[in-house]
Amino acid sequence: MTDTIDDTPKTPTRWETIQPWVGLACRLGLAAVLITAAVTKYPPALSIQAVEAYDLFPTEVARLIGYTLPLFELALALLLLLGLATRYAGAIGAILMVAFIAGIVSAMVRGLSIDCGCFGGGGQVDPGETTYGLSIARDIAFGAMGAFIAIWPRSPFALDRVLGLYR
């Protein structure tokens, strides 16, 4: 009886072929959303107004969040664009979307009539102008993109690949 080593190259499965490209699409899509969200929150007064409308934090904390959230979104988007710390950026993006969903649900349950402020604006609106369901559905989709990236971080054009983190 002899032991042989099979040197035949393994044909990649369909999933192994498409997963990196789906990951790239998720990276770029989530980065684009985060950049858009961050840019539309300027000047910072808009972001502060949106955070204060949720009535969840003391004024000073709401102001801090209003100033820093757009910068955080830009930093996270940059990591996703570069494909650097991809797994962590995806996980943080998914967690961020869960936090946004929790805020929206909180506003809805408490009967607040506010614009979510996700893409600028924010603050009080007429009760018929709220879009809580749409905002939650949208954030679930963005959270799913982040989760996909966190679970399958390997994608083309990523610095992580150059650094040998994900092959």
C-alpha positions in Angstrom: 0.0 0.0 0.0 1.4 3.4 -1.0 0.4 6.8 0.1 0.0 9.3 -2.7 -0.5 13.0 -2.6 -3.0 14.4 -4.9 -1.4 17.4 -6.6 -4.4 18.1 -8.8 -5.4 21.7 -8.4 -8.8 22.0 -6.7 -11.4 23.8 -8.7 -12.9 26.6 -6.6 -16.6 26.3 -5.7 -19.0 28.8 -7.1 -19.1 30.4 -3.6 -15.3 30.7 -3.4 -15.4 32.4 -6.8 -18.1 35.0 -6.1 -17.6 35.6 -2.3 -14.7 38.0 -2.7 -16.6 40.1 -5.3 -19.7 40.2 -3.1 -17.4 41.3 -0.3 -15.9 44.1 -2.4 -19.4 45.2 -3.4 -20.4 45.3 0.3 -17.2 47.2 1.3 -17.7 49.8 -1.4 -21.5 50.1 -0.8 -21.2 50.5 2.9 -18.4 53.0 2.5 -20.4 55.0 0.1 -23.4 55.1 2.5 -21.2 56.1 5.4 -19.5 58.9 3.3 -22.9 60.2 2.2 -24.2 60.1 5.7 -21.2 61.9 7.1 -21.1 64.6 4.4 -24.8 65.4 4.7 -24.4 65.9 8.5 -22.4 69.1 7.9 -22.4 71.7 9.2 -22.3 70.0 12.6 -25.4 71.9 13.8 -27.4 69.6 11.6 -26.0 66.5 13.2 -26.4 67.9 16.7 -30.0 68.8 16.0 -30.7 65.3 14.8 -29.1 63.6 17.8 -30.9 66.0 20.2 -34.2 65.2 18.6 -34.0 61.6 19.8 -34.1 62.9 23.4 -31.8 60.1 24.6 -28.8 61.9 25.9 -28.0 65.0 28.0 -27.3 68.0 25.9 -23.6 67.9 26.2 -23.4 64.2 25.3 -25.8 64.8 22.3 -23.5 67.6 21.2 -20.4 65.4 21.4 -22.1 62.7 19.4 -23.3 65.2 16.9 -19.8 66.5 16.3 -18.0 63.1 16.3 -20.4 60.8 14.5 -19.7 62.2 11.1 -15.9 61.9 11.7 -16.4 58.4 12.9 -18.4 57.5 9.8 -15.7 59.0 7.5 -13.0 57.0 9.3 -14.9 53.8 9.1 -15.6 54.4 5.4 -11.9 55.0 4.7 -11.0 51.7 6.3 -13.6 50.0 4.2 -12.5 51.7 1.0 -8.9 50.7 1.7 -9.8 47.2 2.8 -7.8 47.7 6.0 -8.9 46.0 9.2 -11.8 44.8 7.0 -13.3 42.3 9.4 -13.3 44.8 12.3 -14.6 47.7 10.1 -17.4 45.4 8.9 -18.3 44.4 12.4 -18.2 48.0 13.7 -20.4 49.0 10.7 -22.9 46.3 11.5 -23.0 47.3 15.2 -23.4 51.0 14.2 -26.4 50.1 12.2 -27.9 48.1 15.1 -27.4 51.2 17.3 -29.1 53.4 14.7 -32.0 50.9 14.5 -32.3 50.9 18.3 -32.5 54.7 18.3 -35.2 54.8 15.6 -37.2 52.1 17.4 -36.9 54.1 20.6 -38.2 57.2 18.9 -41.1 55.3 17.3 -42.1 53.6 20.6 -42.0 56.8 22.5 -44.2 58.5 19.9 -41.7 61.0 18.7 -42.3 62.5 15.3 -38.7 63.1 14.0 -36.7 62.7 10.9 -33.9 60.1 11.6 -31.2 62.5 10.6 -29.4 59.7 8.9 -28.6 61.7 5.8 -28.7 65.2 7.1 -31.7 67.0 8.4 -33.2 65.6 11.5 -35.4 67.1 14.1 -39.1 67.4 14.5 -41.5 66.6 11.6 -45.2 66.2 11.3 -46.4 62.7 12.4 -47.3 61.8 8.8 -43.8 62.6 7.6 -42.0 60.0 9.7 -40.3 57.1 7.8 -39.4 54.8 10.6 -40.2 51.6 8.8 -38.2 52.5 5.7 -35.2 53.8 7.9 -35.2 50.5 9.8 -35.3 48.4 6.7 -32.6 50.4 5.1 -30.3 50.1 8.2 -31.0 46.3 8.4 -29.7 46.1 4.8 -26.6 48.2 5.6 -26.1 46.1 8.8 -26.2 42.9 6.7 -23.5 44.3 4.5 -21.3 45.0 7.5 -22.0 41.5 8.9 -21.1 40.0 5.5 -17.8 41.8 5.5 -17.1 40.8 9.1 -17.8 37.1 8.4 -16.1 37.0 5.0 -13.5 39.8 4.9 -11.5 38.5 1.9 -12.0 40.8 -1.1 -10.1 42.1 -4.0 -8.2 45.4 -3.9 -7.9 45.3 -0.1 -4.8 46.3 1.8 -5.5 43.4 4.1 -4.6 41.1 1.2 -1.4 42.9 0.5 -0.5 42.7 4.2 -1.3 38.9 4.1 -4.1 39.1 6.6 -6.8 37.5 4.3 -5.9 35.4 1.3 
